[in-house]
Amino acid sequence: MRKYKPYPSLRSVAFTDYLRQAVILSLNTGMRRGELLALQWTDANLDGVVPMITV
């Protein structure tokens, strides 16, 4: 049986500043690289009670 390994702290991983938000978004949503890079502002609905991203 595998043991659960939590994600490393992002403070200890050296990302460049412009990628930090993309990495956090992909870790929290499970989006793949292609889905993440293809996002446009029209895909995001931030006006509702729950913010949603349509892929």
NUTI-732001 format. One line per 5 residues: their letters; for each residue x, y, z of C-alpha. Coordinates in nm, 3 decimals, padded with zeros to 5 digits, always signed. Layout:
A	X/Y/Z  ...
***
This chain:
MRKYK	+00.000/+00.000/+00.000  +00.130/+00.344/-00.092  +00.173/+00.605/+00.173  +00.024/+00.947/+00.116  +00.282/+01.209/+00.029
PYPSL	+00.160/+01.567/+00.059  +00.259/+01.828/-00.196  +00.580/+02.009/-00.110  +00.546/+02.355/+00.033  +00.553/+02.608/-00.250
RSVAF	+00.782/+02.821/-00.038  +01.058/+02.562/-00.073  +01.015/+02.515/-00.450  +01.190/+02.765/-00.676  +00.933/+02.890/-00.926
TDYLR	+00.971/+03.212/-01.109  +00.725/+03.476/-00.996  +00.513/+03.469/-01.310  +00.449/+03.092/-01.281  +00.352/+03.081/-00.914
QAVIL	-00.018/+03.158/-00.974  -00.038/+02.902/-01.256  +00.117/+02.632/-01.037  -00.119/+02.707/-00.748  -00.420/+02.704/-00.983
SLNTG	-00.318/+02.373/-01.138  -00.257/+02.208/-00.801  -00.590/+02.326/-00.661  -00.802/+02.241/-00.965  -00.626/+01.941/-01.118
MRRGE	-00.599/+02.116/-01.453  -00.349/+01.980/-01.703  -00.082/+02.198/-01.859  -00.267/+02.232/-02.190  -00.591/+02.329/-02.018
LLALQ	-00.412/+02.580/-01.801  -00.228/+02.742/-02.091  -00.544/+02.761/-02.304  -00.742/+02.958/-02.043  -00.893/+03.289/-02.146
WTDAN	-01.072/+03.551/-01.938  -01.401/+03.448/-02.101  -01.360/+03.103/-01.936  -01.369/+03.252/-01.585  -01.694/+03.344/-01.411
LDGVV	-01.598/+03.543/-01.103  -01.932/+03.720/-01.057  -02.128/+03.431/-00.907  -02.143/+03.315/-00.547  -01.888/+03.042/-00.630
PMITV	-01.613/+03.138/-00.877  -01.608/+02.894/-01.170  -01.374/+02.818/-01.459  -01.514/+02.650/-01.769  -01.265/+02.434/-01.958
***
